[in-house]
Amino acid sequence: MVDHAGARRAMVESQIRTVKVSDEGLLEALREVPREIFVPEPLQAVAYVDGDIRIRDDRFLIEPLVFARLLQAAAIRPDDAVLVIGCATGYGVAVAARLAAAVVGLDDDGEMVARAEAILSALEIYNGVVVCGDMARGWPAQAPYDVIVVEGECGEIPAQVTDQLAPGGRLVTVLDCGGIGRAVMMRRGADGAISRRILFDASIPRLESFRRETRFQL
């Protein structure tokens, strides 16, 4: 029998706290959310490994330390509205819901959305919902958002998504920068302009909805 609670504590202390994640609210959320129930049953024994876990096809639960560092950089506040894009089975939604006022998870896989809804209900998370839609379009129905988290490496972020940030809003993800993964934060200024700052190097599976379009020149 796997001691999931013990593995969860070890994940926080050995994998996450050691990479300069010090936000106690975030660490407590990571201790509370049972990561194992968000992966297929045969993989629950390895739910706390220091790596990405394939959920199905080309979709993954991204590695804990990258996920934690992105959320710490986003600095989610108790009154924030958050959008988690590429939420898959809802782990990111469940963690963010312990930090924010309201969280929307968005994915284009209806089966995973249904699974996420069932898990959030079982965990009695009532300030988080999951919807099915085109991830590259964001979810304007609930915009603007104080924080947007994109759970997968992106070639580019469409303006249609960054337009859904509130003034002062932050978007965190990993961008493919010439073949090198960089965790970045994009912020909307009071004048509406979007700035970008590199946070750290990171390598996580690509989210195909955000691949960079090939541009041909004559």
N, C-alpha and C positions, 0 to 999 in steps of 0.2 A: 504494500500500500504506500503510495507516494504521499509524503507530507507536503501538501501544496502550500499551506500556511507558512511552514518553515522555508520552503523554496522561495516564497514571495518575500519574506524578510531578508533572505540571503541575496536576492536580486537587488533589493534596495540598498543594502549595506555594502555588497561586494561589487556590483556592476555600476550602480547609479550614483551613489554618494561619492564614489572614488573619482568620478569625472566632473567634479565641481558642481554637482546639482545639490543645492543647499536649501532650496525653498521648502520649508517644513510642511506647508499645506499640500504641495505637490507630492512630497515623499509620503505623507500620510495617505493620500488618495491612492498612490501606487501600492501601499501596503494593504489597503482595503479591497481593491477591486480584484476578484479572482480571475486572473488572466487565463487560467486553464479552460474555463468554460467558453471562451471565444475561439477555440481551435477545435478541429475535428477530434473526436474521442480517442483515436489511436495515437494522437500527438500530445495528449494532455500531460503525459509524463515528462515531456520536454518543453513545456510551455514557458519555462523560465530560463531557457538557455540564452546565452549572449549571442543572439543571431536572429535573422529573419525566419519566420515560420510560414511555409506555404499553406494557405487555407484551401485554395482550389485553383486549378489552371495557373494563370499568371498573377494571382492575387496573394498577398502576404500580410501577416501581422509583422510590422517592422520592428527591428530590434529595440529592446527596452531603453538602452542608453541614448540612442539617437532620438527616440520618441520623447524621453524625459528632458533632454537638453532643448529640444524644440519648444516644448511646453513651458519650460522655465524662461526661455527667451521671450515667449509671447506674453509673459507676466499677466496671466488671467486674473481678473479681479472679481469679487463676489457679485457685482452688479453687471458684469459683462454678458453680452450675447455672443455666442460662438458658433461658427460653422465648421464642421469637420468634413472635408471632402475626401472621398475614397475610404469611407469609414468601415467598409467590409462588414464584419460581424458585430461591430459596435464597441470595441474595446476603448478606442479614443474618445468616443462619446461618453462612455461610463466614467472614465477618469476626469474628463473636462467637466462633467456634470457635478462633480464634487467640489469644483472650484468656481463655477460660473452661475449666473442666474438662470440662463436658458441655453440649451445646446441643440443644434440641428445637425444630424448626420446625413450625408448625401452619398449615395452610391448608385451605379447604373445596373447592378446585378440584383434582380428582384428576389432571387432565392436567398442571397445573403442579407438583404434588407429585412426579409421576413424573419430570418434567424436572429438578426440584431434586435428586432422589435420584441421577440419572445424573451431574449436574454434580459433586456432592459426592464421588461415587465416583471420577470422573475426576481430581479434585484431591487424591485420597487424604486426604480429611478423615474421620477415623474417630471423632472425638468429637462429631460432629453427625449427627442423624437428622431426617427430615422425616416427618410423619404427616398424614393426612387426617381432618378432623373439623369439628365445629361450632366456629367460632372464638370465638363469644360464651360458650362453656362452658370455654374454656381446655383444658388437657390434664392432668387430675388424676392420671392414672396415674403420672406422673413427679414430681408435686409433693411437697414444696414447692420453690419456686424462689427463688434469691437475687435474680435479675433477670428481669423480664418486659418485653419490648419489643413494642409494638403499632405495626406499620408502616402507618399510615394515620390520617387524622383521625377522631376518634370523637365521637359525640354524648354518650355516657356509657360508663363502664366497669362492667359488672355485678359485683356482690359475688361471684359465683361465680368470677370471675377474680382479684380481689384476695385472695380467701380462699386462693389457691394461693401467695401470697407467704410465705416464711419470715420469722420475726422479724428485723427489720432489712432485709428485702427491699425492692427498689425497682422500681417500674413506671414506664416512661417512654413517652410518646406525645404526640400533639397533640390537644387538645380543642377543640371548637367552643364558644366562650364568647360566646354572644349574637351569632353571626355573625363573630366574630373568632377566628382560630386562635391558640391559646396552647400552646406546648410546656410540659408539666407533668411533675413527678415525684411519684408517690404512694409513701409509705413506710409499712410496717407496723412499729409500735412493739412493744416488748417486751410490752406489755399487750394487743396485738392490734388496737389502734386504727389507723385509716388516716389519715395526714395528707397534705395536698396542697400543693405549692409550684409557683408559676409560674416557668418558667425563661427563656423568651423568646417573642417573637411568631414565628409560623410559619404558612405556608400550604402544605398538601400535600393530595393527593386524599383524599376521604372513603372510609373502609372501611365499606361498607354494613352489615356484620354488627354494627356498633357504633353505628348511628344511634339518636338519642334518640327514644323512643316518644312519640307524641302523647298527651297526657292530656286528656280532656274533663271539663268541670265543668258541672253543672246550676245 
